[in-house]
Amino acid sequence: MKLEHEICYRALQARDARFDGQFFTAVRTTGIYCRPICPAPTPRPENCFFLPSAAAAQEAGFRPCLRCRPEVSPKLTQSFEGGAVVSRALRLIGEGALDENSLEELAGRVGVTERHLRRLFLQHLGASPSTVAQTRRILFAKQLLDETTLPVTEVGLAAGFNSLRRFNEVILKTYQRSPRELRRGRDFETVGKQPALTSLKLPYSQPFNWPAMAAFLKGRATAGVEEVGDTFYRRTIRLDGQHGLVEVRYLPGQPYLLANIRFPKVTALGQIVERLRRMFDLGANSLEIEAHLSRDPYLGRIVAALPGLRVPGAWDRFELAVRAILGQQVSVTAATTLAGRLVEKYGEPLALDGVPEALGGLRFVFPAPAVLAEADISSLGMPRSRGNAISALAAAVAENPQLLDEAGSLEESVKKLSGLPGIGPWTAQYIAMRALREPDAFPGADLGLLKAIRPENGKLTPAQLEKRAESWRPWRAYAALYLWSGLPAASPGIPDAIKEMEG
């Protein structure tokens, strides 16, 4: 969005939630920056200037508002030219890529030079990658201080600070208060260790079609690993060799999901939160996407009927890739059954103390690549070629854990995936869409899509569909989901038609 002063000021006056996350207001007279929805009295226009990111405000010397809490502002995906590179870099920064590694290494992972990455960040976010990473640490620490009972020392570690002294210095400089003072008198002194359960808000920008998201995930939930209800999603996880549980709850009327996290390693909290944000596509700017896709007369009718549709992601890229192969040429139900068998035979039993009996159905973590690389997967009841494809994928990921890294471009990722045995263009695009979070991934040869969009002179060919889809860029993945959802065989908001070609 172009930050025109008059438009931004009108949005600020109206406290328009549609602009939340799209810009921040820096106030010269107070030295504070705010969200557009801040409840504080609106400053005079000559005292305001508008910035594209919280990091830009930090770099300009402003401190976060304690009333509107910039740390819980929606973190929207960038859609400007060059945004694909910046978005990939932001996702890696969100996982802590600059907490211990260099900017040069980050630039290499997203396929550009360090100088070019700096230029893109300064041009579009108004701040350097290092400032963006520091701002992420500061704002995540503030959220942890406000929403959890974690000890202050563990808050610093969870937010990515390497020392308590550095954490205290940065928070004091930013907020002019110590971490303990920011807790507003809460009884943190009585907390002797990390609580068994950490609850955090995962903000998003409205609209958000939770029923469609839950229905999609429920139809594909792997027994023993995942459980989905009308208002929740929960699953087992493994990070750095340790097991945990996560639960995400939908709260009607609230602009956030609630994440409940059980994990023994506090330093993994930031990565867990980032993965959950991607899984539920919380960075999507639904209004922008819908406005763009609605220009197509056919798509526009579906978009109007299903506002807030998001592309369901995946907790783990390898797990999703295995699931995509399992689903080749079979229905969603059959693929889900196979996934359950796979977990029952090769999954690792969940090892986590204090798991409530209510979560007893979650008994396994998904098998590691090294385990499946040696397994006879075809014995589970599928063609040997498909079992061999999973074994080959598992062996490749075991040898190179970054094989399914989302740092490359869409074209590079699809080419790399298509080079693996048993993975064709459709499967590669599907993995890119859900696991690699590529908003422009598009399986143009999909039979469901070809059935969904029928011009007056008959069904399109794949080449014709690809040509028509050019106008849907850079949101073709969302267009695909809308088309699947609009098929007569699909229930409202539920893309069941994917069952015809999930693979």
C-alpha positions, 0 to 999 in steps of 0.5 A: 500500500502506498502510504499517502498521508491523507489516506492514512490519517483518515484511516487513523481518525476512523480507527479502521481495522482494515488498515491494521498491520498495513502501516504504523503511525509515528507521533513526533510530539510523544516519540511513540508509534501506534497501530491505526486502531489505537484508542488514544486521542488522535494526534494532529495531522502535522504531528503524524507520519506513517511508516510501513512497518514497526521496524521502520518506526523502531529504526526512526527512534520511536517506541511502541505504544503500550495501549494499542500494543504493536506486538499483536498487530497482524503481520501481513504478507507483503505483496509489492514487487520484490515482495516474494524475496522479502516475505521469504526472508521475513519468514526465516527471520521469524524462525530466528535466522538472524538470532545466531546467523549472519545477514550474508547467510540469510541473503544466500538462503533467499537467493540474493546478495546481502546488499540487494536484500538490504536495499529491498528491506529499506525500500519496502519496510523502511528498515534493515533486516537486522532492525527487523530481527531486533524489532521481532525479538522486542515485540515478541518479548513484550507479548510474552511479558503481557500474556504469559507467566514465564519468568523474565529470564526465560522470556528473554531466551524465548524471544531470541536474546542471548543474555539477560543483561542484553534483554534488560538493556534493550527493553529498558531503552525501547519502553523506558521501563524494565521487563519487570515493570512492564508486567504491571504488578503481576506476580511473576516472582512466584513463578519458579519454572516454565509453566506446563502450558503457554498460551499466546494470541495469534493475530490476523486481519479480518475476514477469516473463514475458520469453518472452511479452514477447520473442515479442510484440516479435519478431512485430512487429520492423521490419526494419532498425530492430529485432532480437529474440532469445530473450534480447535486444531491440535497436534503433536510436534517434534523440534530439535529431537524433543516432543510437544503438543500445540492446540489452536483455538478459534474465538468467534468475534476476536481478531486472533486465534489462541495458541496453547503450547506444551513444549519443554524447550522455551527457546523454541517458542518463537519458532513454534509461533511462526510455524502456527502463523504460517499453517493457518495463513495468518499473514494473508491480507484477505481484503487485498486478495479478494479485491484482486481475484474478484476482477474475474467475473467467475471467481468474483461470485465464489469470492463473494460467497466465501469471504476470508478463505485462506490456504491451509498450510502445514506444520512440517514440510516433510510431513506434508510432502509425504501426505501429498504422495500418499494421496496420489490417485486416491481420495482424501479419505483413502490418503488419510487412512494410509497416513494413519497406518504409516504413523501407527507402524513407523511413528515415534510414541509421544514422549511428553510429561503431563499430557492430559487424558483428554489428549490421549488420542494424540499418541505419536509424532510423525515419523522422521525422514531417516525412519521412512528412508529405511521402511517398506512403505508399500506394505501399508497397501499402496503401489510399490512405486508410490512407496518407493517415492516416499522412501526416496523423498525421505532419504533425500531429506535425511541427507539434506534437511534443507531440501524442502527449504522455502527460501528459493523462488516458486520456479526453483522449488517446483523444479527441485521437487519435480526432480525427485522420483514420483513427484510430478508437476501437480504434486510439486505445486501442491507442496509449494502451495501448502508446505512452502507457503507460495501464494502463486503456486498453481496446479494448472493440470488439476482435473478439479480446477478444469471442471470448476471453471467452464467457459461457454464453449466448453471445458478449458485445457490445462494450457488455456487455464494457465493462460487465464490464471495469469490475471490472478497472479500473485494469488493463484493459490487462493484462486485454486482454493476458491475454484475447488470450493466452488465446485458443485460437489463441494460443501459450502466453504469446504474444498472436498473436490481436491479429493479427485486430484490430491497427488 
